[in-house]
């Protein structure tokens, strides 16, 4: 279950309406995200569309803030589909008023 992260020790939550820097940022203010992070292990990112039309989401991931010291992977938490990370950026389509849940996982050394 994707939300089992909520029971993890050391959980940090980053909400788009806070004034602090976010470890996962959307290039479009109509596509904000909330990040549930267990530093150095994994993060669950929920992206929501408040847009009036279908959009392509572009997220920039600050792996260092998430505690990821090496490689990491991103998957659609609902389908298991891998999402390619290009230079710390994730891009995918999102329909208007929809949401997408992603799981980011640090590579195991």
C-alpha positions in Angstrom: 0.0 0.0 0.0 1.4 3.4 -1.0 0.2 5.2 2.0 2.0 2.9 4.5 4.7 5.6 4.3 2.4 7.6 6.7 3.3 5.2 9.5 7.1 5.6 9.0 9.4 7.0 11.6 11.0 10.2 10.6 8.2 11.1 8.1 8.4 14.7 6.8 5.5 16.3 5.0 5.9 19.2 2.5 2.7 21.0 1.5 2.6 23.3 -1.5 1.0 26.1 0.5 3.9 26.4 3.0 6.5 29.1 2.7 9.5 26.7 2.9 11.2 25.2 -0.1 9.7 22.0 -1.5 11.8 19.0 -2.6 9.5 18.4 -5.5 8.4 21.5 -7.5 5.9 21.8 -10.3 6.6 24.3 -13.1 2.9 25.1 -13.2 1.1 26.7 -10.1 -2.1 25.0 -11.2 -0.5 21.6 -10.7 0.7 21.7 -7.0 2.1 18.8 -5.1 2.3 17.4 -1.5 5.4 15.3 -0.6 5.5 12.7 2.1 9.2 11.8 2.6 11.2 9.4 4.7 14.6 11.0 4.1 17.1 8.7 2.4 14.6 6.0 1.6 11.4 7.0 -0.2 8.9 9.7 -0.9 5.3 9.7 -2.0 4.3 12.7 -4.2 0.7 13.6 -4.9 0.2 16.0 -7.8 -3.3 17.6 -8.2 -4.6 19.5 -11.2 -6.6 22.7 -10.6 -6.1 23.5 -14.3 -9.0 24.2 -16.6 -7.5 21.9 -19.2 -5.4 18.8 -19.5 -1.7 19.6 -18.9 1.7 18.0 -19.1 3.2 18.1 -15.6 6.9 18.9 -15.2 8.3 18.3 -11.7 11.8 19.1 -10.6 13.0 16.7 -7.9 15.6 17.9 -5.3 17.1 14.5 -4.5 19.5 16.0 -1.9 16.6 17.4 0.1 14.9 14.0 0.0 18.2 12.5 1.3 18.8 10.5 -1.9 22.6 10.4 -2.2 22.7 8.3 -5.4 20.3 7.0 -8.0 16.5 6.9 -7.5 13.5 5.7 -9.4 10.0 7.1 -9.9 6.8 5.1 -10.5 3.1 5.8 -10.8 2.0 4.4 -7.5 -1.4 3.3 -8.9 -0.2 1.5 -12.0 3.4 0.6 -11.2 4.5 2.3 -14.5 8.0 3.7 -14.3 8.4 7.4 -15.0 11.7 8.4 -16.6 13.7 10.9 -14.6 15.8 13.2 -16.9 18.2 15.4 -15.0 16.0 15.3 -11.9 12.8 16.2 -13.9 9.7 14.1 -14.2 7.2 14.7 -17.0 3.8 13.1 -17.6 0.3 14.0 -18.7 -2.5 14.9 -16.2 -6.1 15.4 -17.0 -8.0 18.5 -15.6 -9.1 18.1 -12.0 -7.3 14.7 -11.7 -4.5 13.7 -9.4 -1.4 11.4 -9.7 0.4 9.6 -6.9 4.1 8.9 -7.5 6.5 6.8 -5.4 10.2 7.9 -5.5 12.6 5.4 -4.1 16.3 5.7 -3.4 18.6 3.0 -4.9 19.8 0.5 -2.3 23.6 0.5 -2.0 
